[in-house]
Amino acid sequence: MGIREQFASLDAVNLNLGGGTGLVMGIVLGLIMFGIALNIKAQTLKDVFVKPKSILTGVILQWIGLPLVTFILIMIFNKMLTPMVCLGMILVACCPGGNISNFMSTFAKGNIELSVSMTAVATVAAPVITPLNFWLWGNLYLQFAGRAGELTIPQLVIPFWDIFNTVFMILGIPIVLGMLFNHYFPKAAQKITKPFSIFSIVVFIAMVLGMFIPNWQLFVKYIVFIFFLVLIHNACAFGTGFGGATLMKLPKKDRRSVTIEVGIQNSGLGLTLLLNTAIFKPEIWNNPETGIMYGGMLFVTAWWGIWHIISGLTLASIFRAKKLPEETA
């Protein structure tokens, strides 16, 4: 069996995620974003935007650079991949920065204000940017796949309003509530920020493990197929952040944060979107009669949620071990 056939076998696989998984994920992500917002102050955003070069670089790399690099990567390995696996890669690349990137940026001794600001900007814009990017790059890929006779879907129809509502409810509202709490109850926010952040990270990891354990045998069976693909994709994401930040000659502290922000994607949001039947209608996206099964999308997105924790912490440890210029002065 060739590599492409092995990836094709993923599409027909249904992950055992249980009923209500999407709702639980949405609640957990909402709690995490509320915790992140406790660190966001108007002054923090103002300080970063006074010198906007770093945040503009980071946002452009995240919104344009990563989807573009992902598309190029898909074109390079197209003969080995299936359309659903490719769409999974595009979906991950179109999600905003990951919910543990701020913790990793702090651990890496990066610019935490820049990291938090990038997370805030990407999150606030996600209800618009995520569906727009997925529609743009997804259809661009499907046009290519259609010409190659690989897929019967002529166009990727994105229920923009459904995605907007989902992303806004999960990310937008918690961010606003967290910032308001920080503004009106600063002392309380200061006391609960650290324990809440630890709590949210533990809950997030528990959620990922809760999804992983029931599907352990499936992951063991297919992990060889998906492991190296996600590893390469994630490495390209980190490379996009670091390469772009270096090219723009950002301070080394800022490079660390931009690298982590671009390489840590909110794959939990991607899974939440995939599990929303109003967005990915089962009669279209998971229907054996039409031959369109999106198991490959689920596998790519789910493994990203596990792998980027490992790779992110590893990279943050490497950054932390290397002293910054101001530390050696």
C-alpha positions in Angstrom: 0.0 0.0 0.0 1.4 3.4 -1.0 1.6 6.5 1.1 -1.4 8.1 -0.5 -3.5 5.0 0.0 -2.5 4.9 3.6 -3.6 8.5 4.1 -6.8 7.7 2.2 -7.6 5.1 4.8 -7.8 7.9 7.4 -10.7 9.6 5.7 -13.1 6.8 6.4 -12.2 6.5 10.1 -14.6 8.0 12.6 -13.0 9.2 15.9 -14.8 8.2 19.0 -15.3 11.7 20.5 -18.6 11.1 22.3 -21.7 13.2 22.4 -21.4 16.8 23.4 -17.6 16.9 22.8 -17.9 20.1 20.8 -19.8 21.8 23.6 -17.2 20.7 26.2 -14.4 21.9 24.0 -16.1 25.2 23.5 -16.5 25.8 27.2 -12.9 24.8 27.9 -11.6 27.1 25.2 -13.8 29.9 26.5 -12.3 29.5 30.0 -8.8 29.5 28.6 -9.4 32.7 26.7 -10.9 34.3 29.8 -7.7 33.5 31.6 -5.6 34.9 28.9 -7.6 38.1 28.8 -6.9 38.7 32.5 -3.4 39.6 31.3 -4.6 42.0 28.7 -4.7 45.7 29.7 -5.3 48.7 27.5 -1.8 49.9 28.4 -0.3 46.6 27.3 -1.9 46.9 23.9 -1.0 50.6 23.7 2.7 50.0 24.5 3.0 47.4 21.7 1.2 49.5 19.1 3.4 52.5 19.9 6.1 50.5 18.0 3.9 48.4 15.7 6.6 46.7 13.6 6.7 43.6 15.7 3.0 43.0 16.0 2.3 43.8 12.4 5.0 41.4 11.3 3.6 38.7 13.6 0.0 39.2 12.5 0.9 39.2 8.8 3.0 36.0 9.2 0.1 34.4 11.0 -2.7 35.5 8.7 -1.0 35.4 5.4 2.4 33.7 5.8 1.3 30.4 7.4 -1.6 29.7 5.1 0.6 30.5 2.1 3.4 28.2 3.4 0.8 25.5 4.1 -0.5 25.8 0.5 3.0 25.5 -0.9 3.7 22.5 1.4 0.5 20.8 0.1 1.5 21.4 -3.5 4.9 19.8 -2.8 3.5 16.7 -1.2 0.2 16.7 -3.2 0.8 13.3 -4.8 1.1 11.7 -1.3 -1.8 13.4 0.3 -5.6 13.2 0.1 -7.9 16.2 -0.3 -9.3 15.8 3.2 -5.9 15.7 4.8 -4.9 18.8 2.8 -8.1 20.6 4.0 -7.2 19.7 7.6 -3.8 21.3 7.2 -5.4 24.4 5.7 -8.0 24.6 8.5 -5.3 24.4 11.2 -3.3 27.1 9.4 -6.3 29.4 9.3 -7.1 29.2 13.1 -5.8 31.9 15.4 -2.8 31.5 17.7 -2.9 28.7 20.2 -4.3 29.0 23.7 -1.0 28.1 25.4 1.3 30.3 23.4 1.4 33.0 26.0 2.6 30.5 28.6 5.2 29.2 26.2 6.4 32.7 25.3 6.8 33.5 29.0 8.8 30.3 29.5 11.0 31.1 26.5 11.8 34.5 27.9 10.1 36.2 25.0 8.2 39.4 24.8 5.1 38.5 26.8 3.4 41.8 26.0 3.8 41.2 22.3 2.6 37.6 22.7 -0.5 38.6 24.6 -1.2 41.4 22.1 -0.8 39.0 19.1 -3.2 36.6 20.8 -5.7 39.3 21.5 -5.6 40.7 17.9 -5.7 37.3 16.3 -8.6 36.2 18.6 -10.7 39.4 18.1 -10.2 39.1 14.3 -10.7 35.3 14.2 -14.5 35.5 13.5 -13.7 37.2 10.2 -10.2 36.0 9.4 -10.6 32.3 10.0 -13.6 31.7 7.8 -12.3 34.1 5.1 -8.9 32.4 5.0 -10.4 28.9 5.0 -12.7 29.8 2.2 -9.9 31.4 0.2 -7.2 28.8 0.5 -9.6 25.9 0.7 -11.3 26.8 -2.6 -7.9 27.5 -4.2 -6.8 24.0 -3.3 -10.1 22.4 -4.3 -9.9 24.1 -7.7 -6.5 22.5 -8.2 -7.8 19.1 -6.9 -10.9 19.4 -9.1 -8.8 19.9 -12.2 -6.8 16.9 -11.2 -10.0 14.9 -10.9 -9.4 14.1 -7.2 -12.6 15.6 -5.6 -16.2 15.9 -6.6 -16.9 19.1 -4.5 -16.7 22.0 -7.0 -16.6 24.7 -4.3 -16.0 24.9 -0.6 -19.2 26.5 0.8 -18.5 28.2 4.1 -21.4 29.1 6.3 -19.7 32.3 7.3 -22.3 33.4 9.9 -22.2 30.0 11.6 -18.5 30.1 11.9 -18.5 33.8 13.0 -21.0 33.0 15.8 -19.1 29.9 16.9 -15.7 31.7 17.0 -17.2 34.8 18.6 -18.9 32.8 21.3 -15.8 30.8 22.1 -13.1 33.4 21.8 -14.6 36.9 21.5 -16.9 37.0 24.5 -14.5 35.5 27.0 -11.8 37.9 25.9 -14.1 40.9 26.4 -15.3 39.6 29.8 -11.7 38.9 30.9 -10.6 42.4 30.0 -13.5 44.0 31.7 -12.9 41.9 34.8 -9.3 43.0 34.8 -10.3 46.7 34.3 -12.9 46.8 37.1 -11.4 44.3 39.5 -7.6 44.6 39.0 -6.6 43.3 42.4 -8.8 40.2 42.1 -7.6 39.7 38.5 -4.0 39.8 39.7 -4.6 37.2 42.3 -6.4 34.7 40.1 -4.4 35.2 36.9 -1.6 32.7 37.6 -3.7 29.9 39.2 -6.4 30.4 36.6 -3.8 30.0 33.8 -2.4 26.9 35.4 -5.9 25.5 35.8 -6.9 26.2 32.2 -3.7 24.6 30.8 -4.3 21.5 33.0 -7.9 21.3 31.8 -6.9 21.8 28.2 -4.4 19.0 28.4 -6.9 16.8 30.2 -9.4 17.5 27.4 -6.9 16.5 24.8 -6.0 13.3 26.6 -9.8 12.7 27.1 -10.1 12.7 23.3 -6.9 10.8 22.7 -7.4 7.8 25.2 -10.7 6.5 23.7 -9.1 6.6 20.3 -5.8 5.1 21.4 -5.9 2.1 19.1 -6.8 4.2 16.1 -4.0 6.7 16.8 -1.5 3.8 17.2 -2.7 2.3 13.9 -2.5 5.5 11.9 0.1 7.6 13.8 2.9 6.7 11.5 0.9 8.2 8.6 0.1 11.5 10.3 3.0 12.0 12.7 5.6 13.1 10.1 3.1 15.2 8.2 2.1 17.3 11.3 5.8 17.4 12.4 6.8 18.9 9.1 3.8 21.3 9.0 4.4 22.4 12.5 8.1 22.9 11.9 7.3 25.0 8.8 4.9 27.1 11.0 7.7 27.8 13.5 10.1 28.4 10.6 7.7 30.9 9.1 7.5 32.8 12.3 11.2 32.8 13.0 12.3 33.4 9.4 9.9 36.3 8.9 10.8 37.9 12.3 14.5 37.5 11.5 14.1 38.9 8.0 12.3 41.9 9.5 15.2 42.3 12.0 13.0 42.2 15.0 14.6 42.2 18.5 15.5 38.6 19.5 13.0 38.7 22.4 10.3 39.6 19.9 11.5 36.9 17.5 10.9 34.3 20.1 7.3 35.4 20.7 6.5 35.7 17.0 7.9 32.3 16.4 5.8 30.7 19.1 2.7 32.6 18.2 2.8 31.5 14.5 3.8 27.9 15.4 1.2 27.3 18.1 -2.2 27.1 16.4 -5.6 26.9 18.1 -6.4 23.4 16.8 -9.0 23.1 19.5 -11.0 25.7 17.7 -10.5 23.8 14.5 -11.9 20.6 16.1 -14.8 22.6 17.5 -15.6 23.9 14.0 -15.3 20.4 12.5 -17.7 19.0 15.1 -20.3 21.7 14.5 -22.8 20.0 12.2 -24.2 23.4 11.1 -20.8 24.2 9.6 -19.6 20.8 8.4 -22.9 19.2 7.5 -22.8 15.4 7.8 -24.8 14.8 4.6 -21.9 16.5 2.7 -18.8 16.0 4.8 -19.2 12.6 6.4 -21.4 10.7 4.0 -20.2 7.2 2.7 -22.8 7.6 -0.1 -21.0 10.6 -1.6 -17.6 9.1 -0.8 -16.6 12.3 1.1 -15.4 11.3 4.6 -13.4 13.9 6.6 -11.6 11.6 9.0 -8.3 12.9 7.6 -9.3 16.4 8.6 -10.1 15.3 12.1 -6.9 13.3 12.5 -4.6 16.2 11.3 -6.4 18.7 13.6 -6.5 16.4 16.6 -2.8 15.4 16.4 -1.9 19.1 16.0 -3.5 19.6 19.4 -1.2 17.1 21.0 2.0 17.6 19.0 2.2 21.4 19.2 2.3 21.2 23.0 5.4 18.9 22.8 7.1 20.9 20.0 6.2 24.2 21.6 7.6 23.3 25.0 10.7 21.9 23.4 11.3 25.0 21.4 10.6 27.3 24.4 13.2 25.3 26.4 15.8 25.8 23.7 15.0 29.5 23.6 15.2 29.7 27.4 18.6 28.0 27.5 20.0 30.6 25.1 20.8 33.9 26.8 19.5 37.1 25.3 21.9 40.0 24.6 20.6 42.0 27.6 21.2 39.0 29.8 24.9 38.7 28.8 25.5 42.5 29.0 
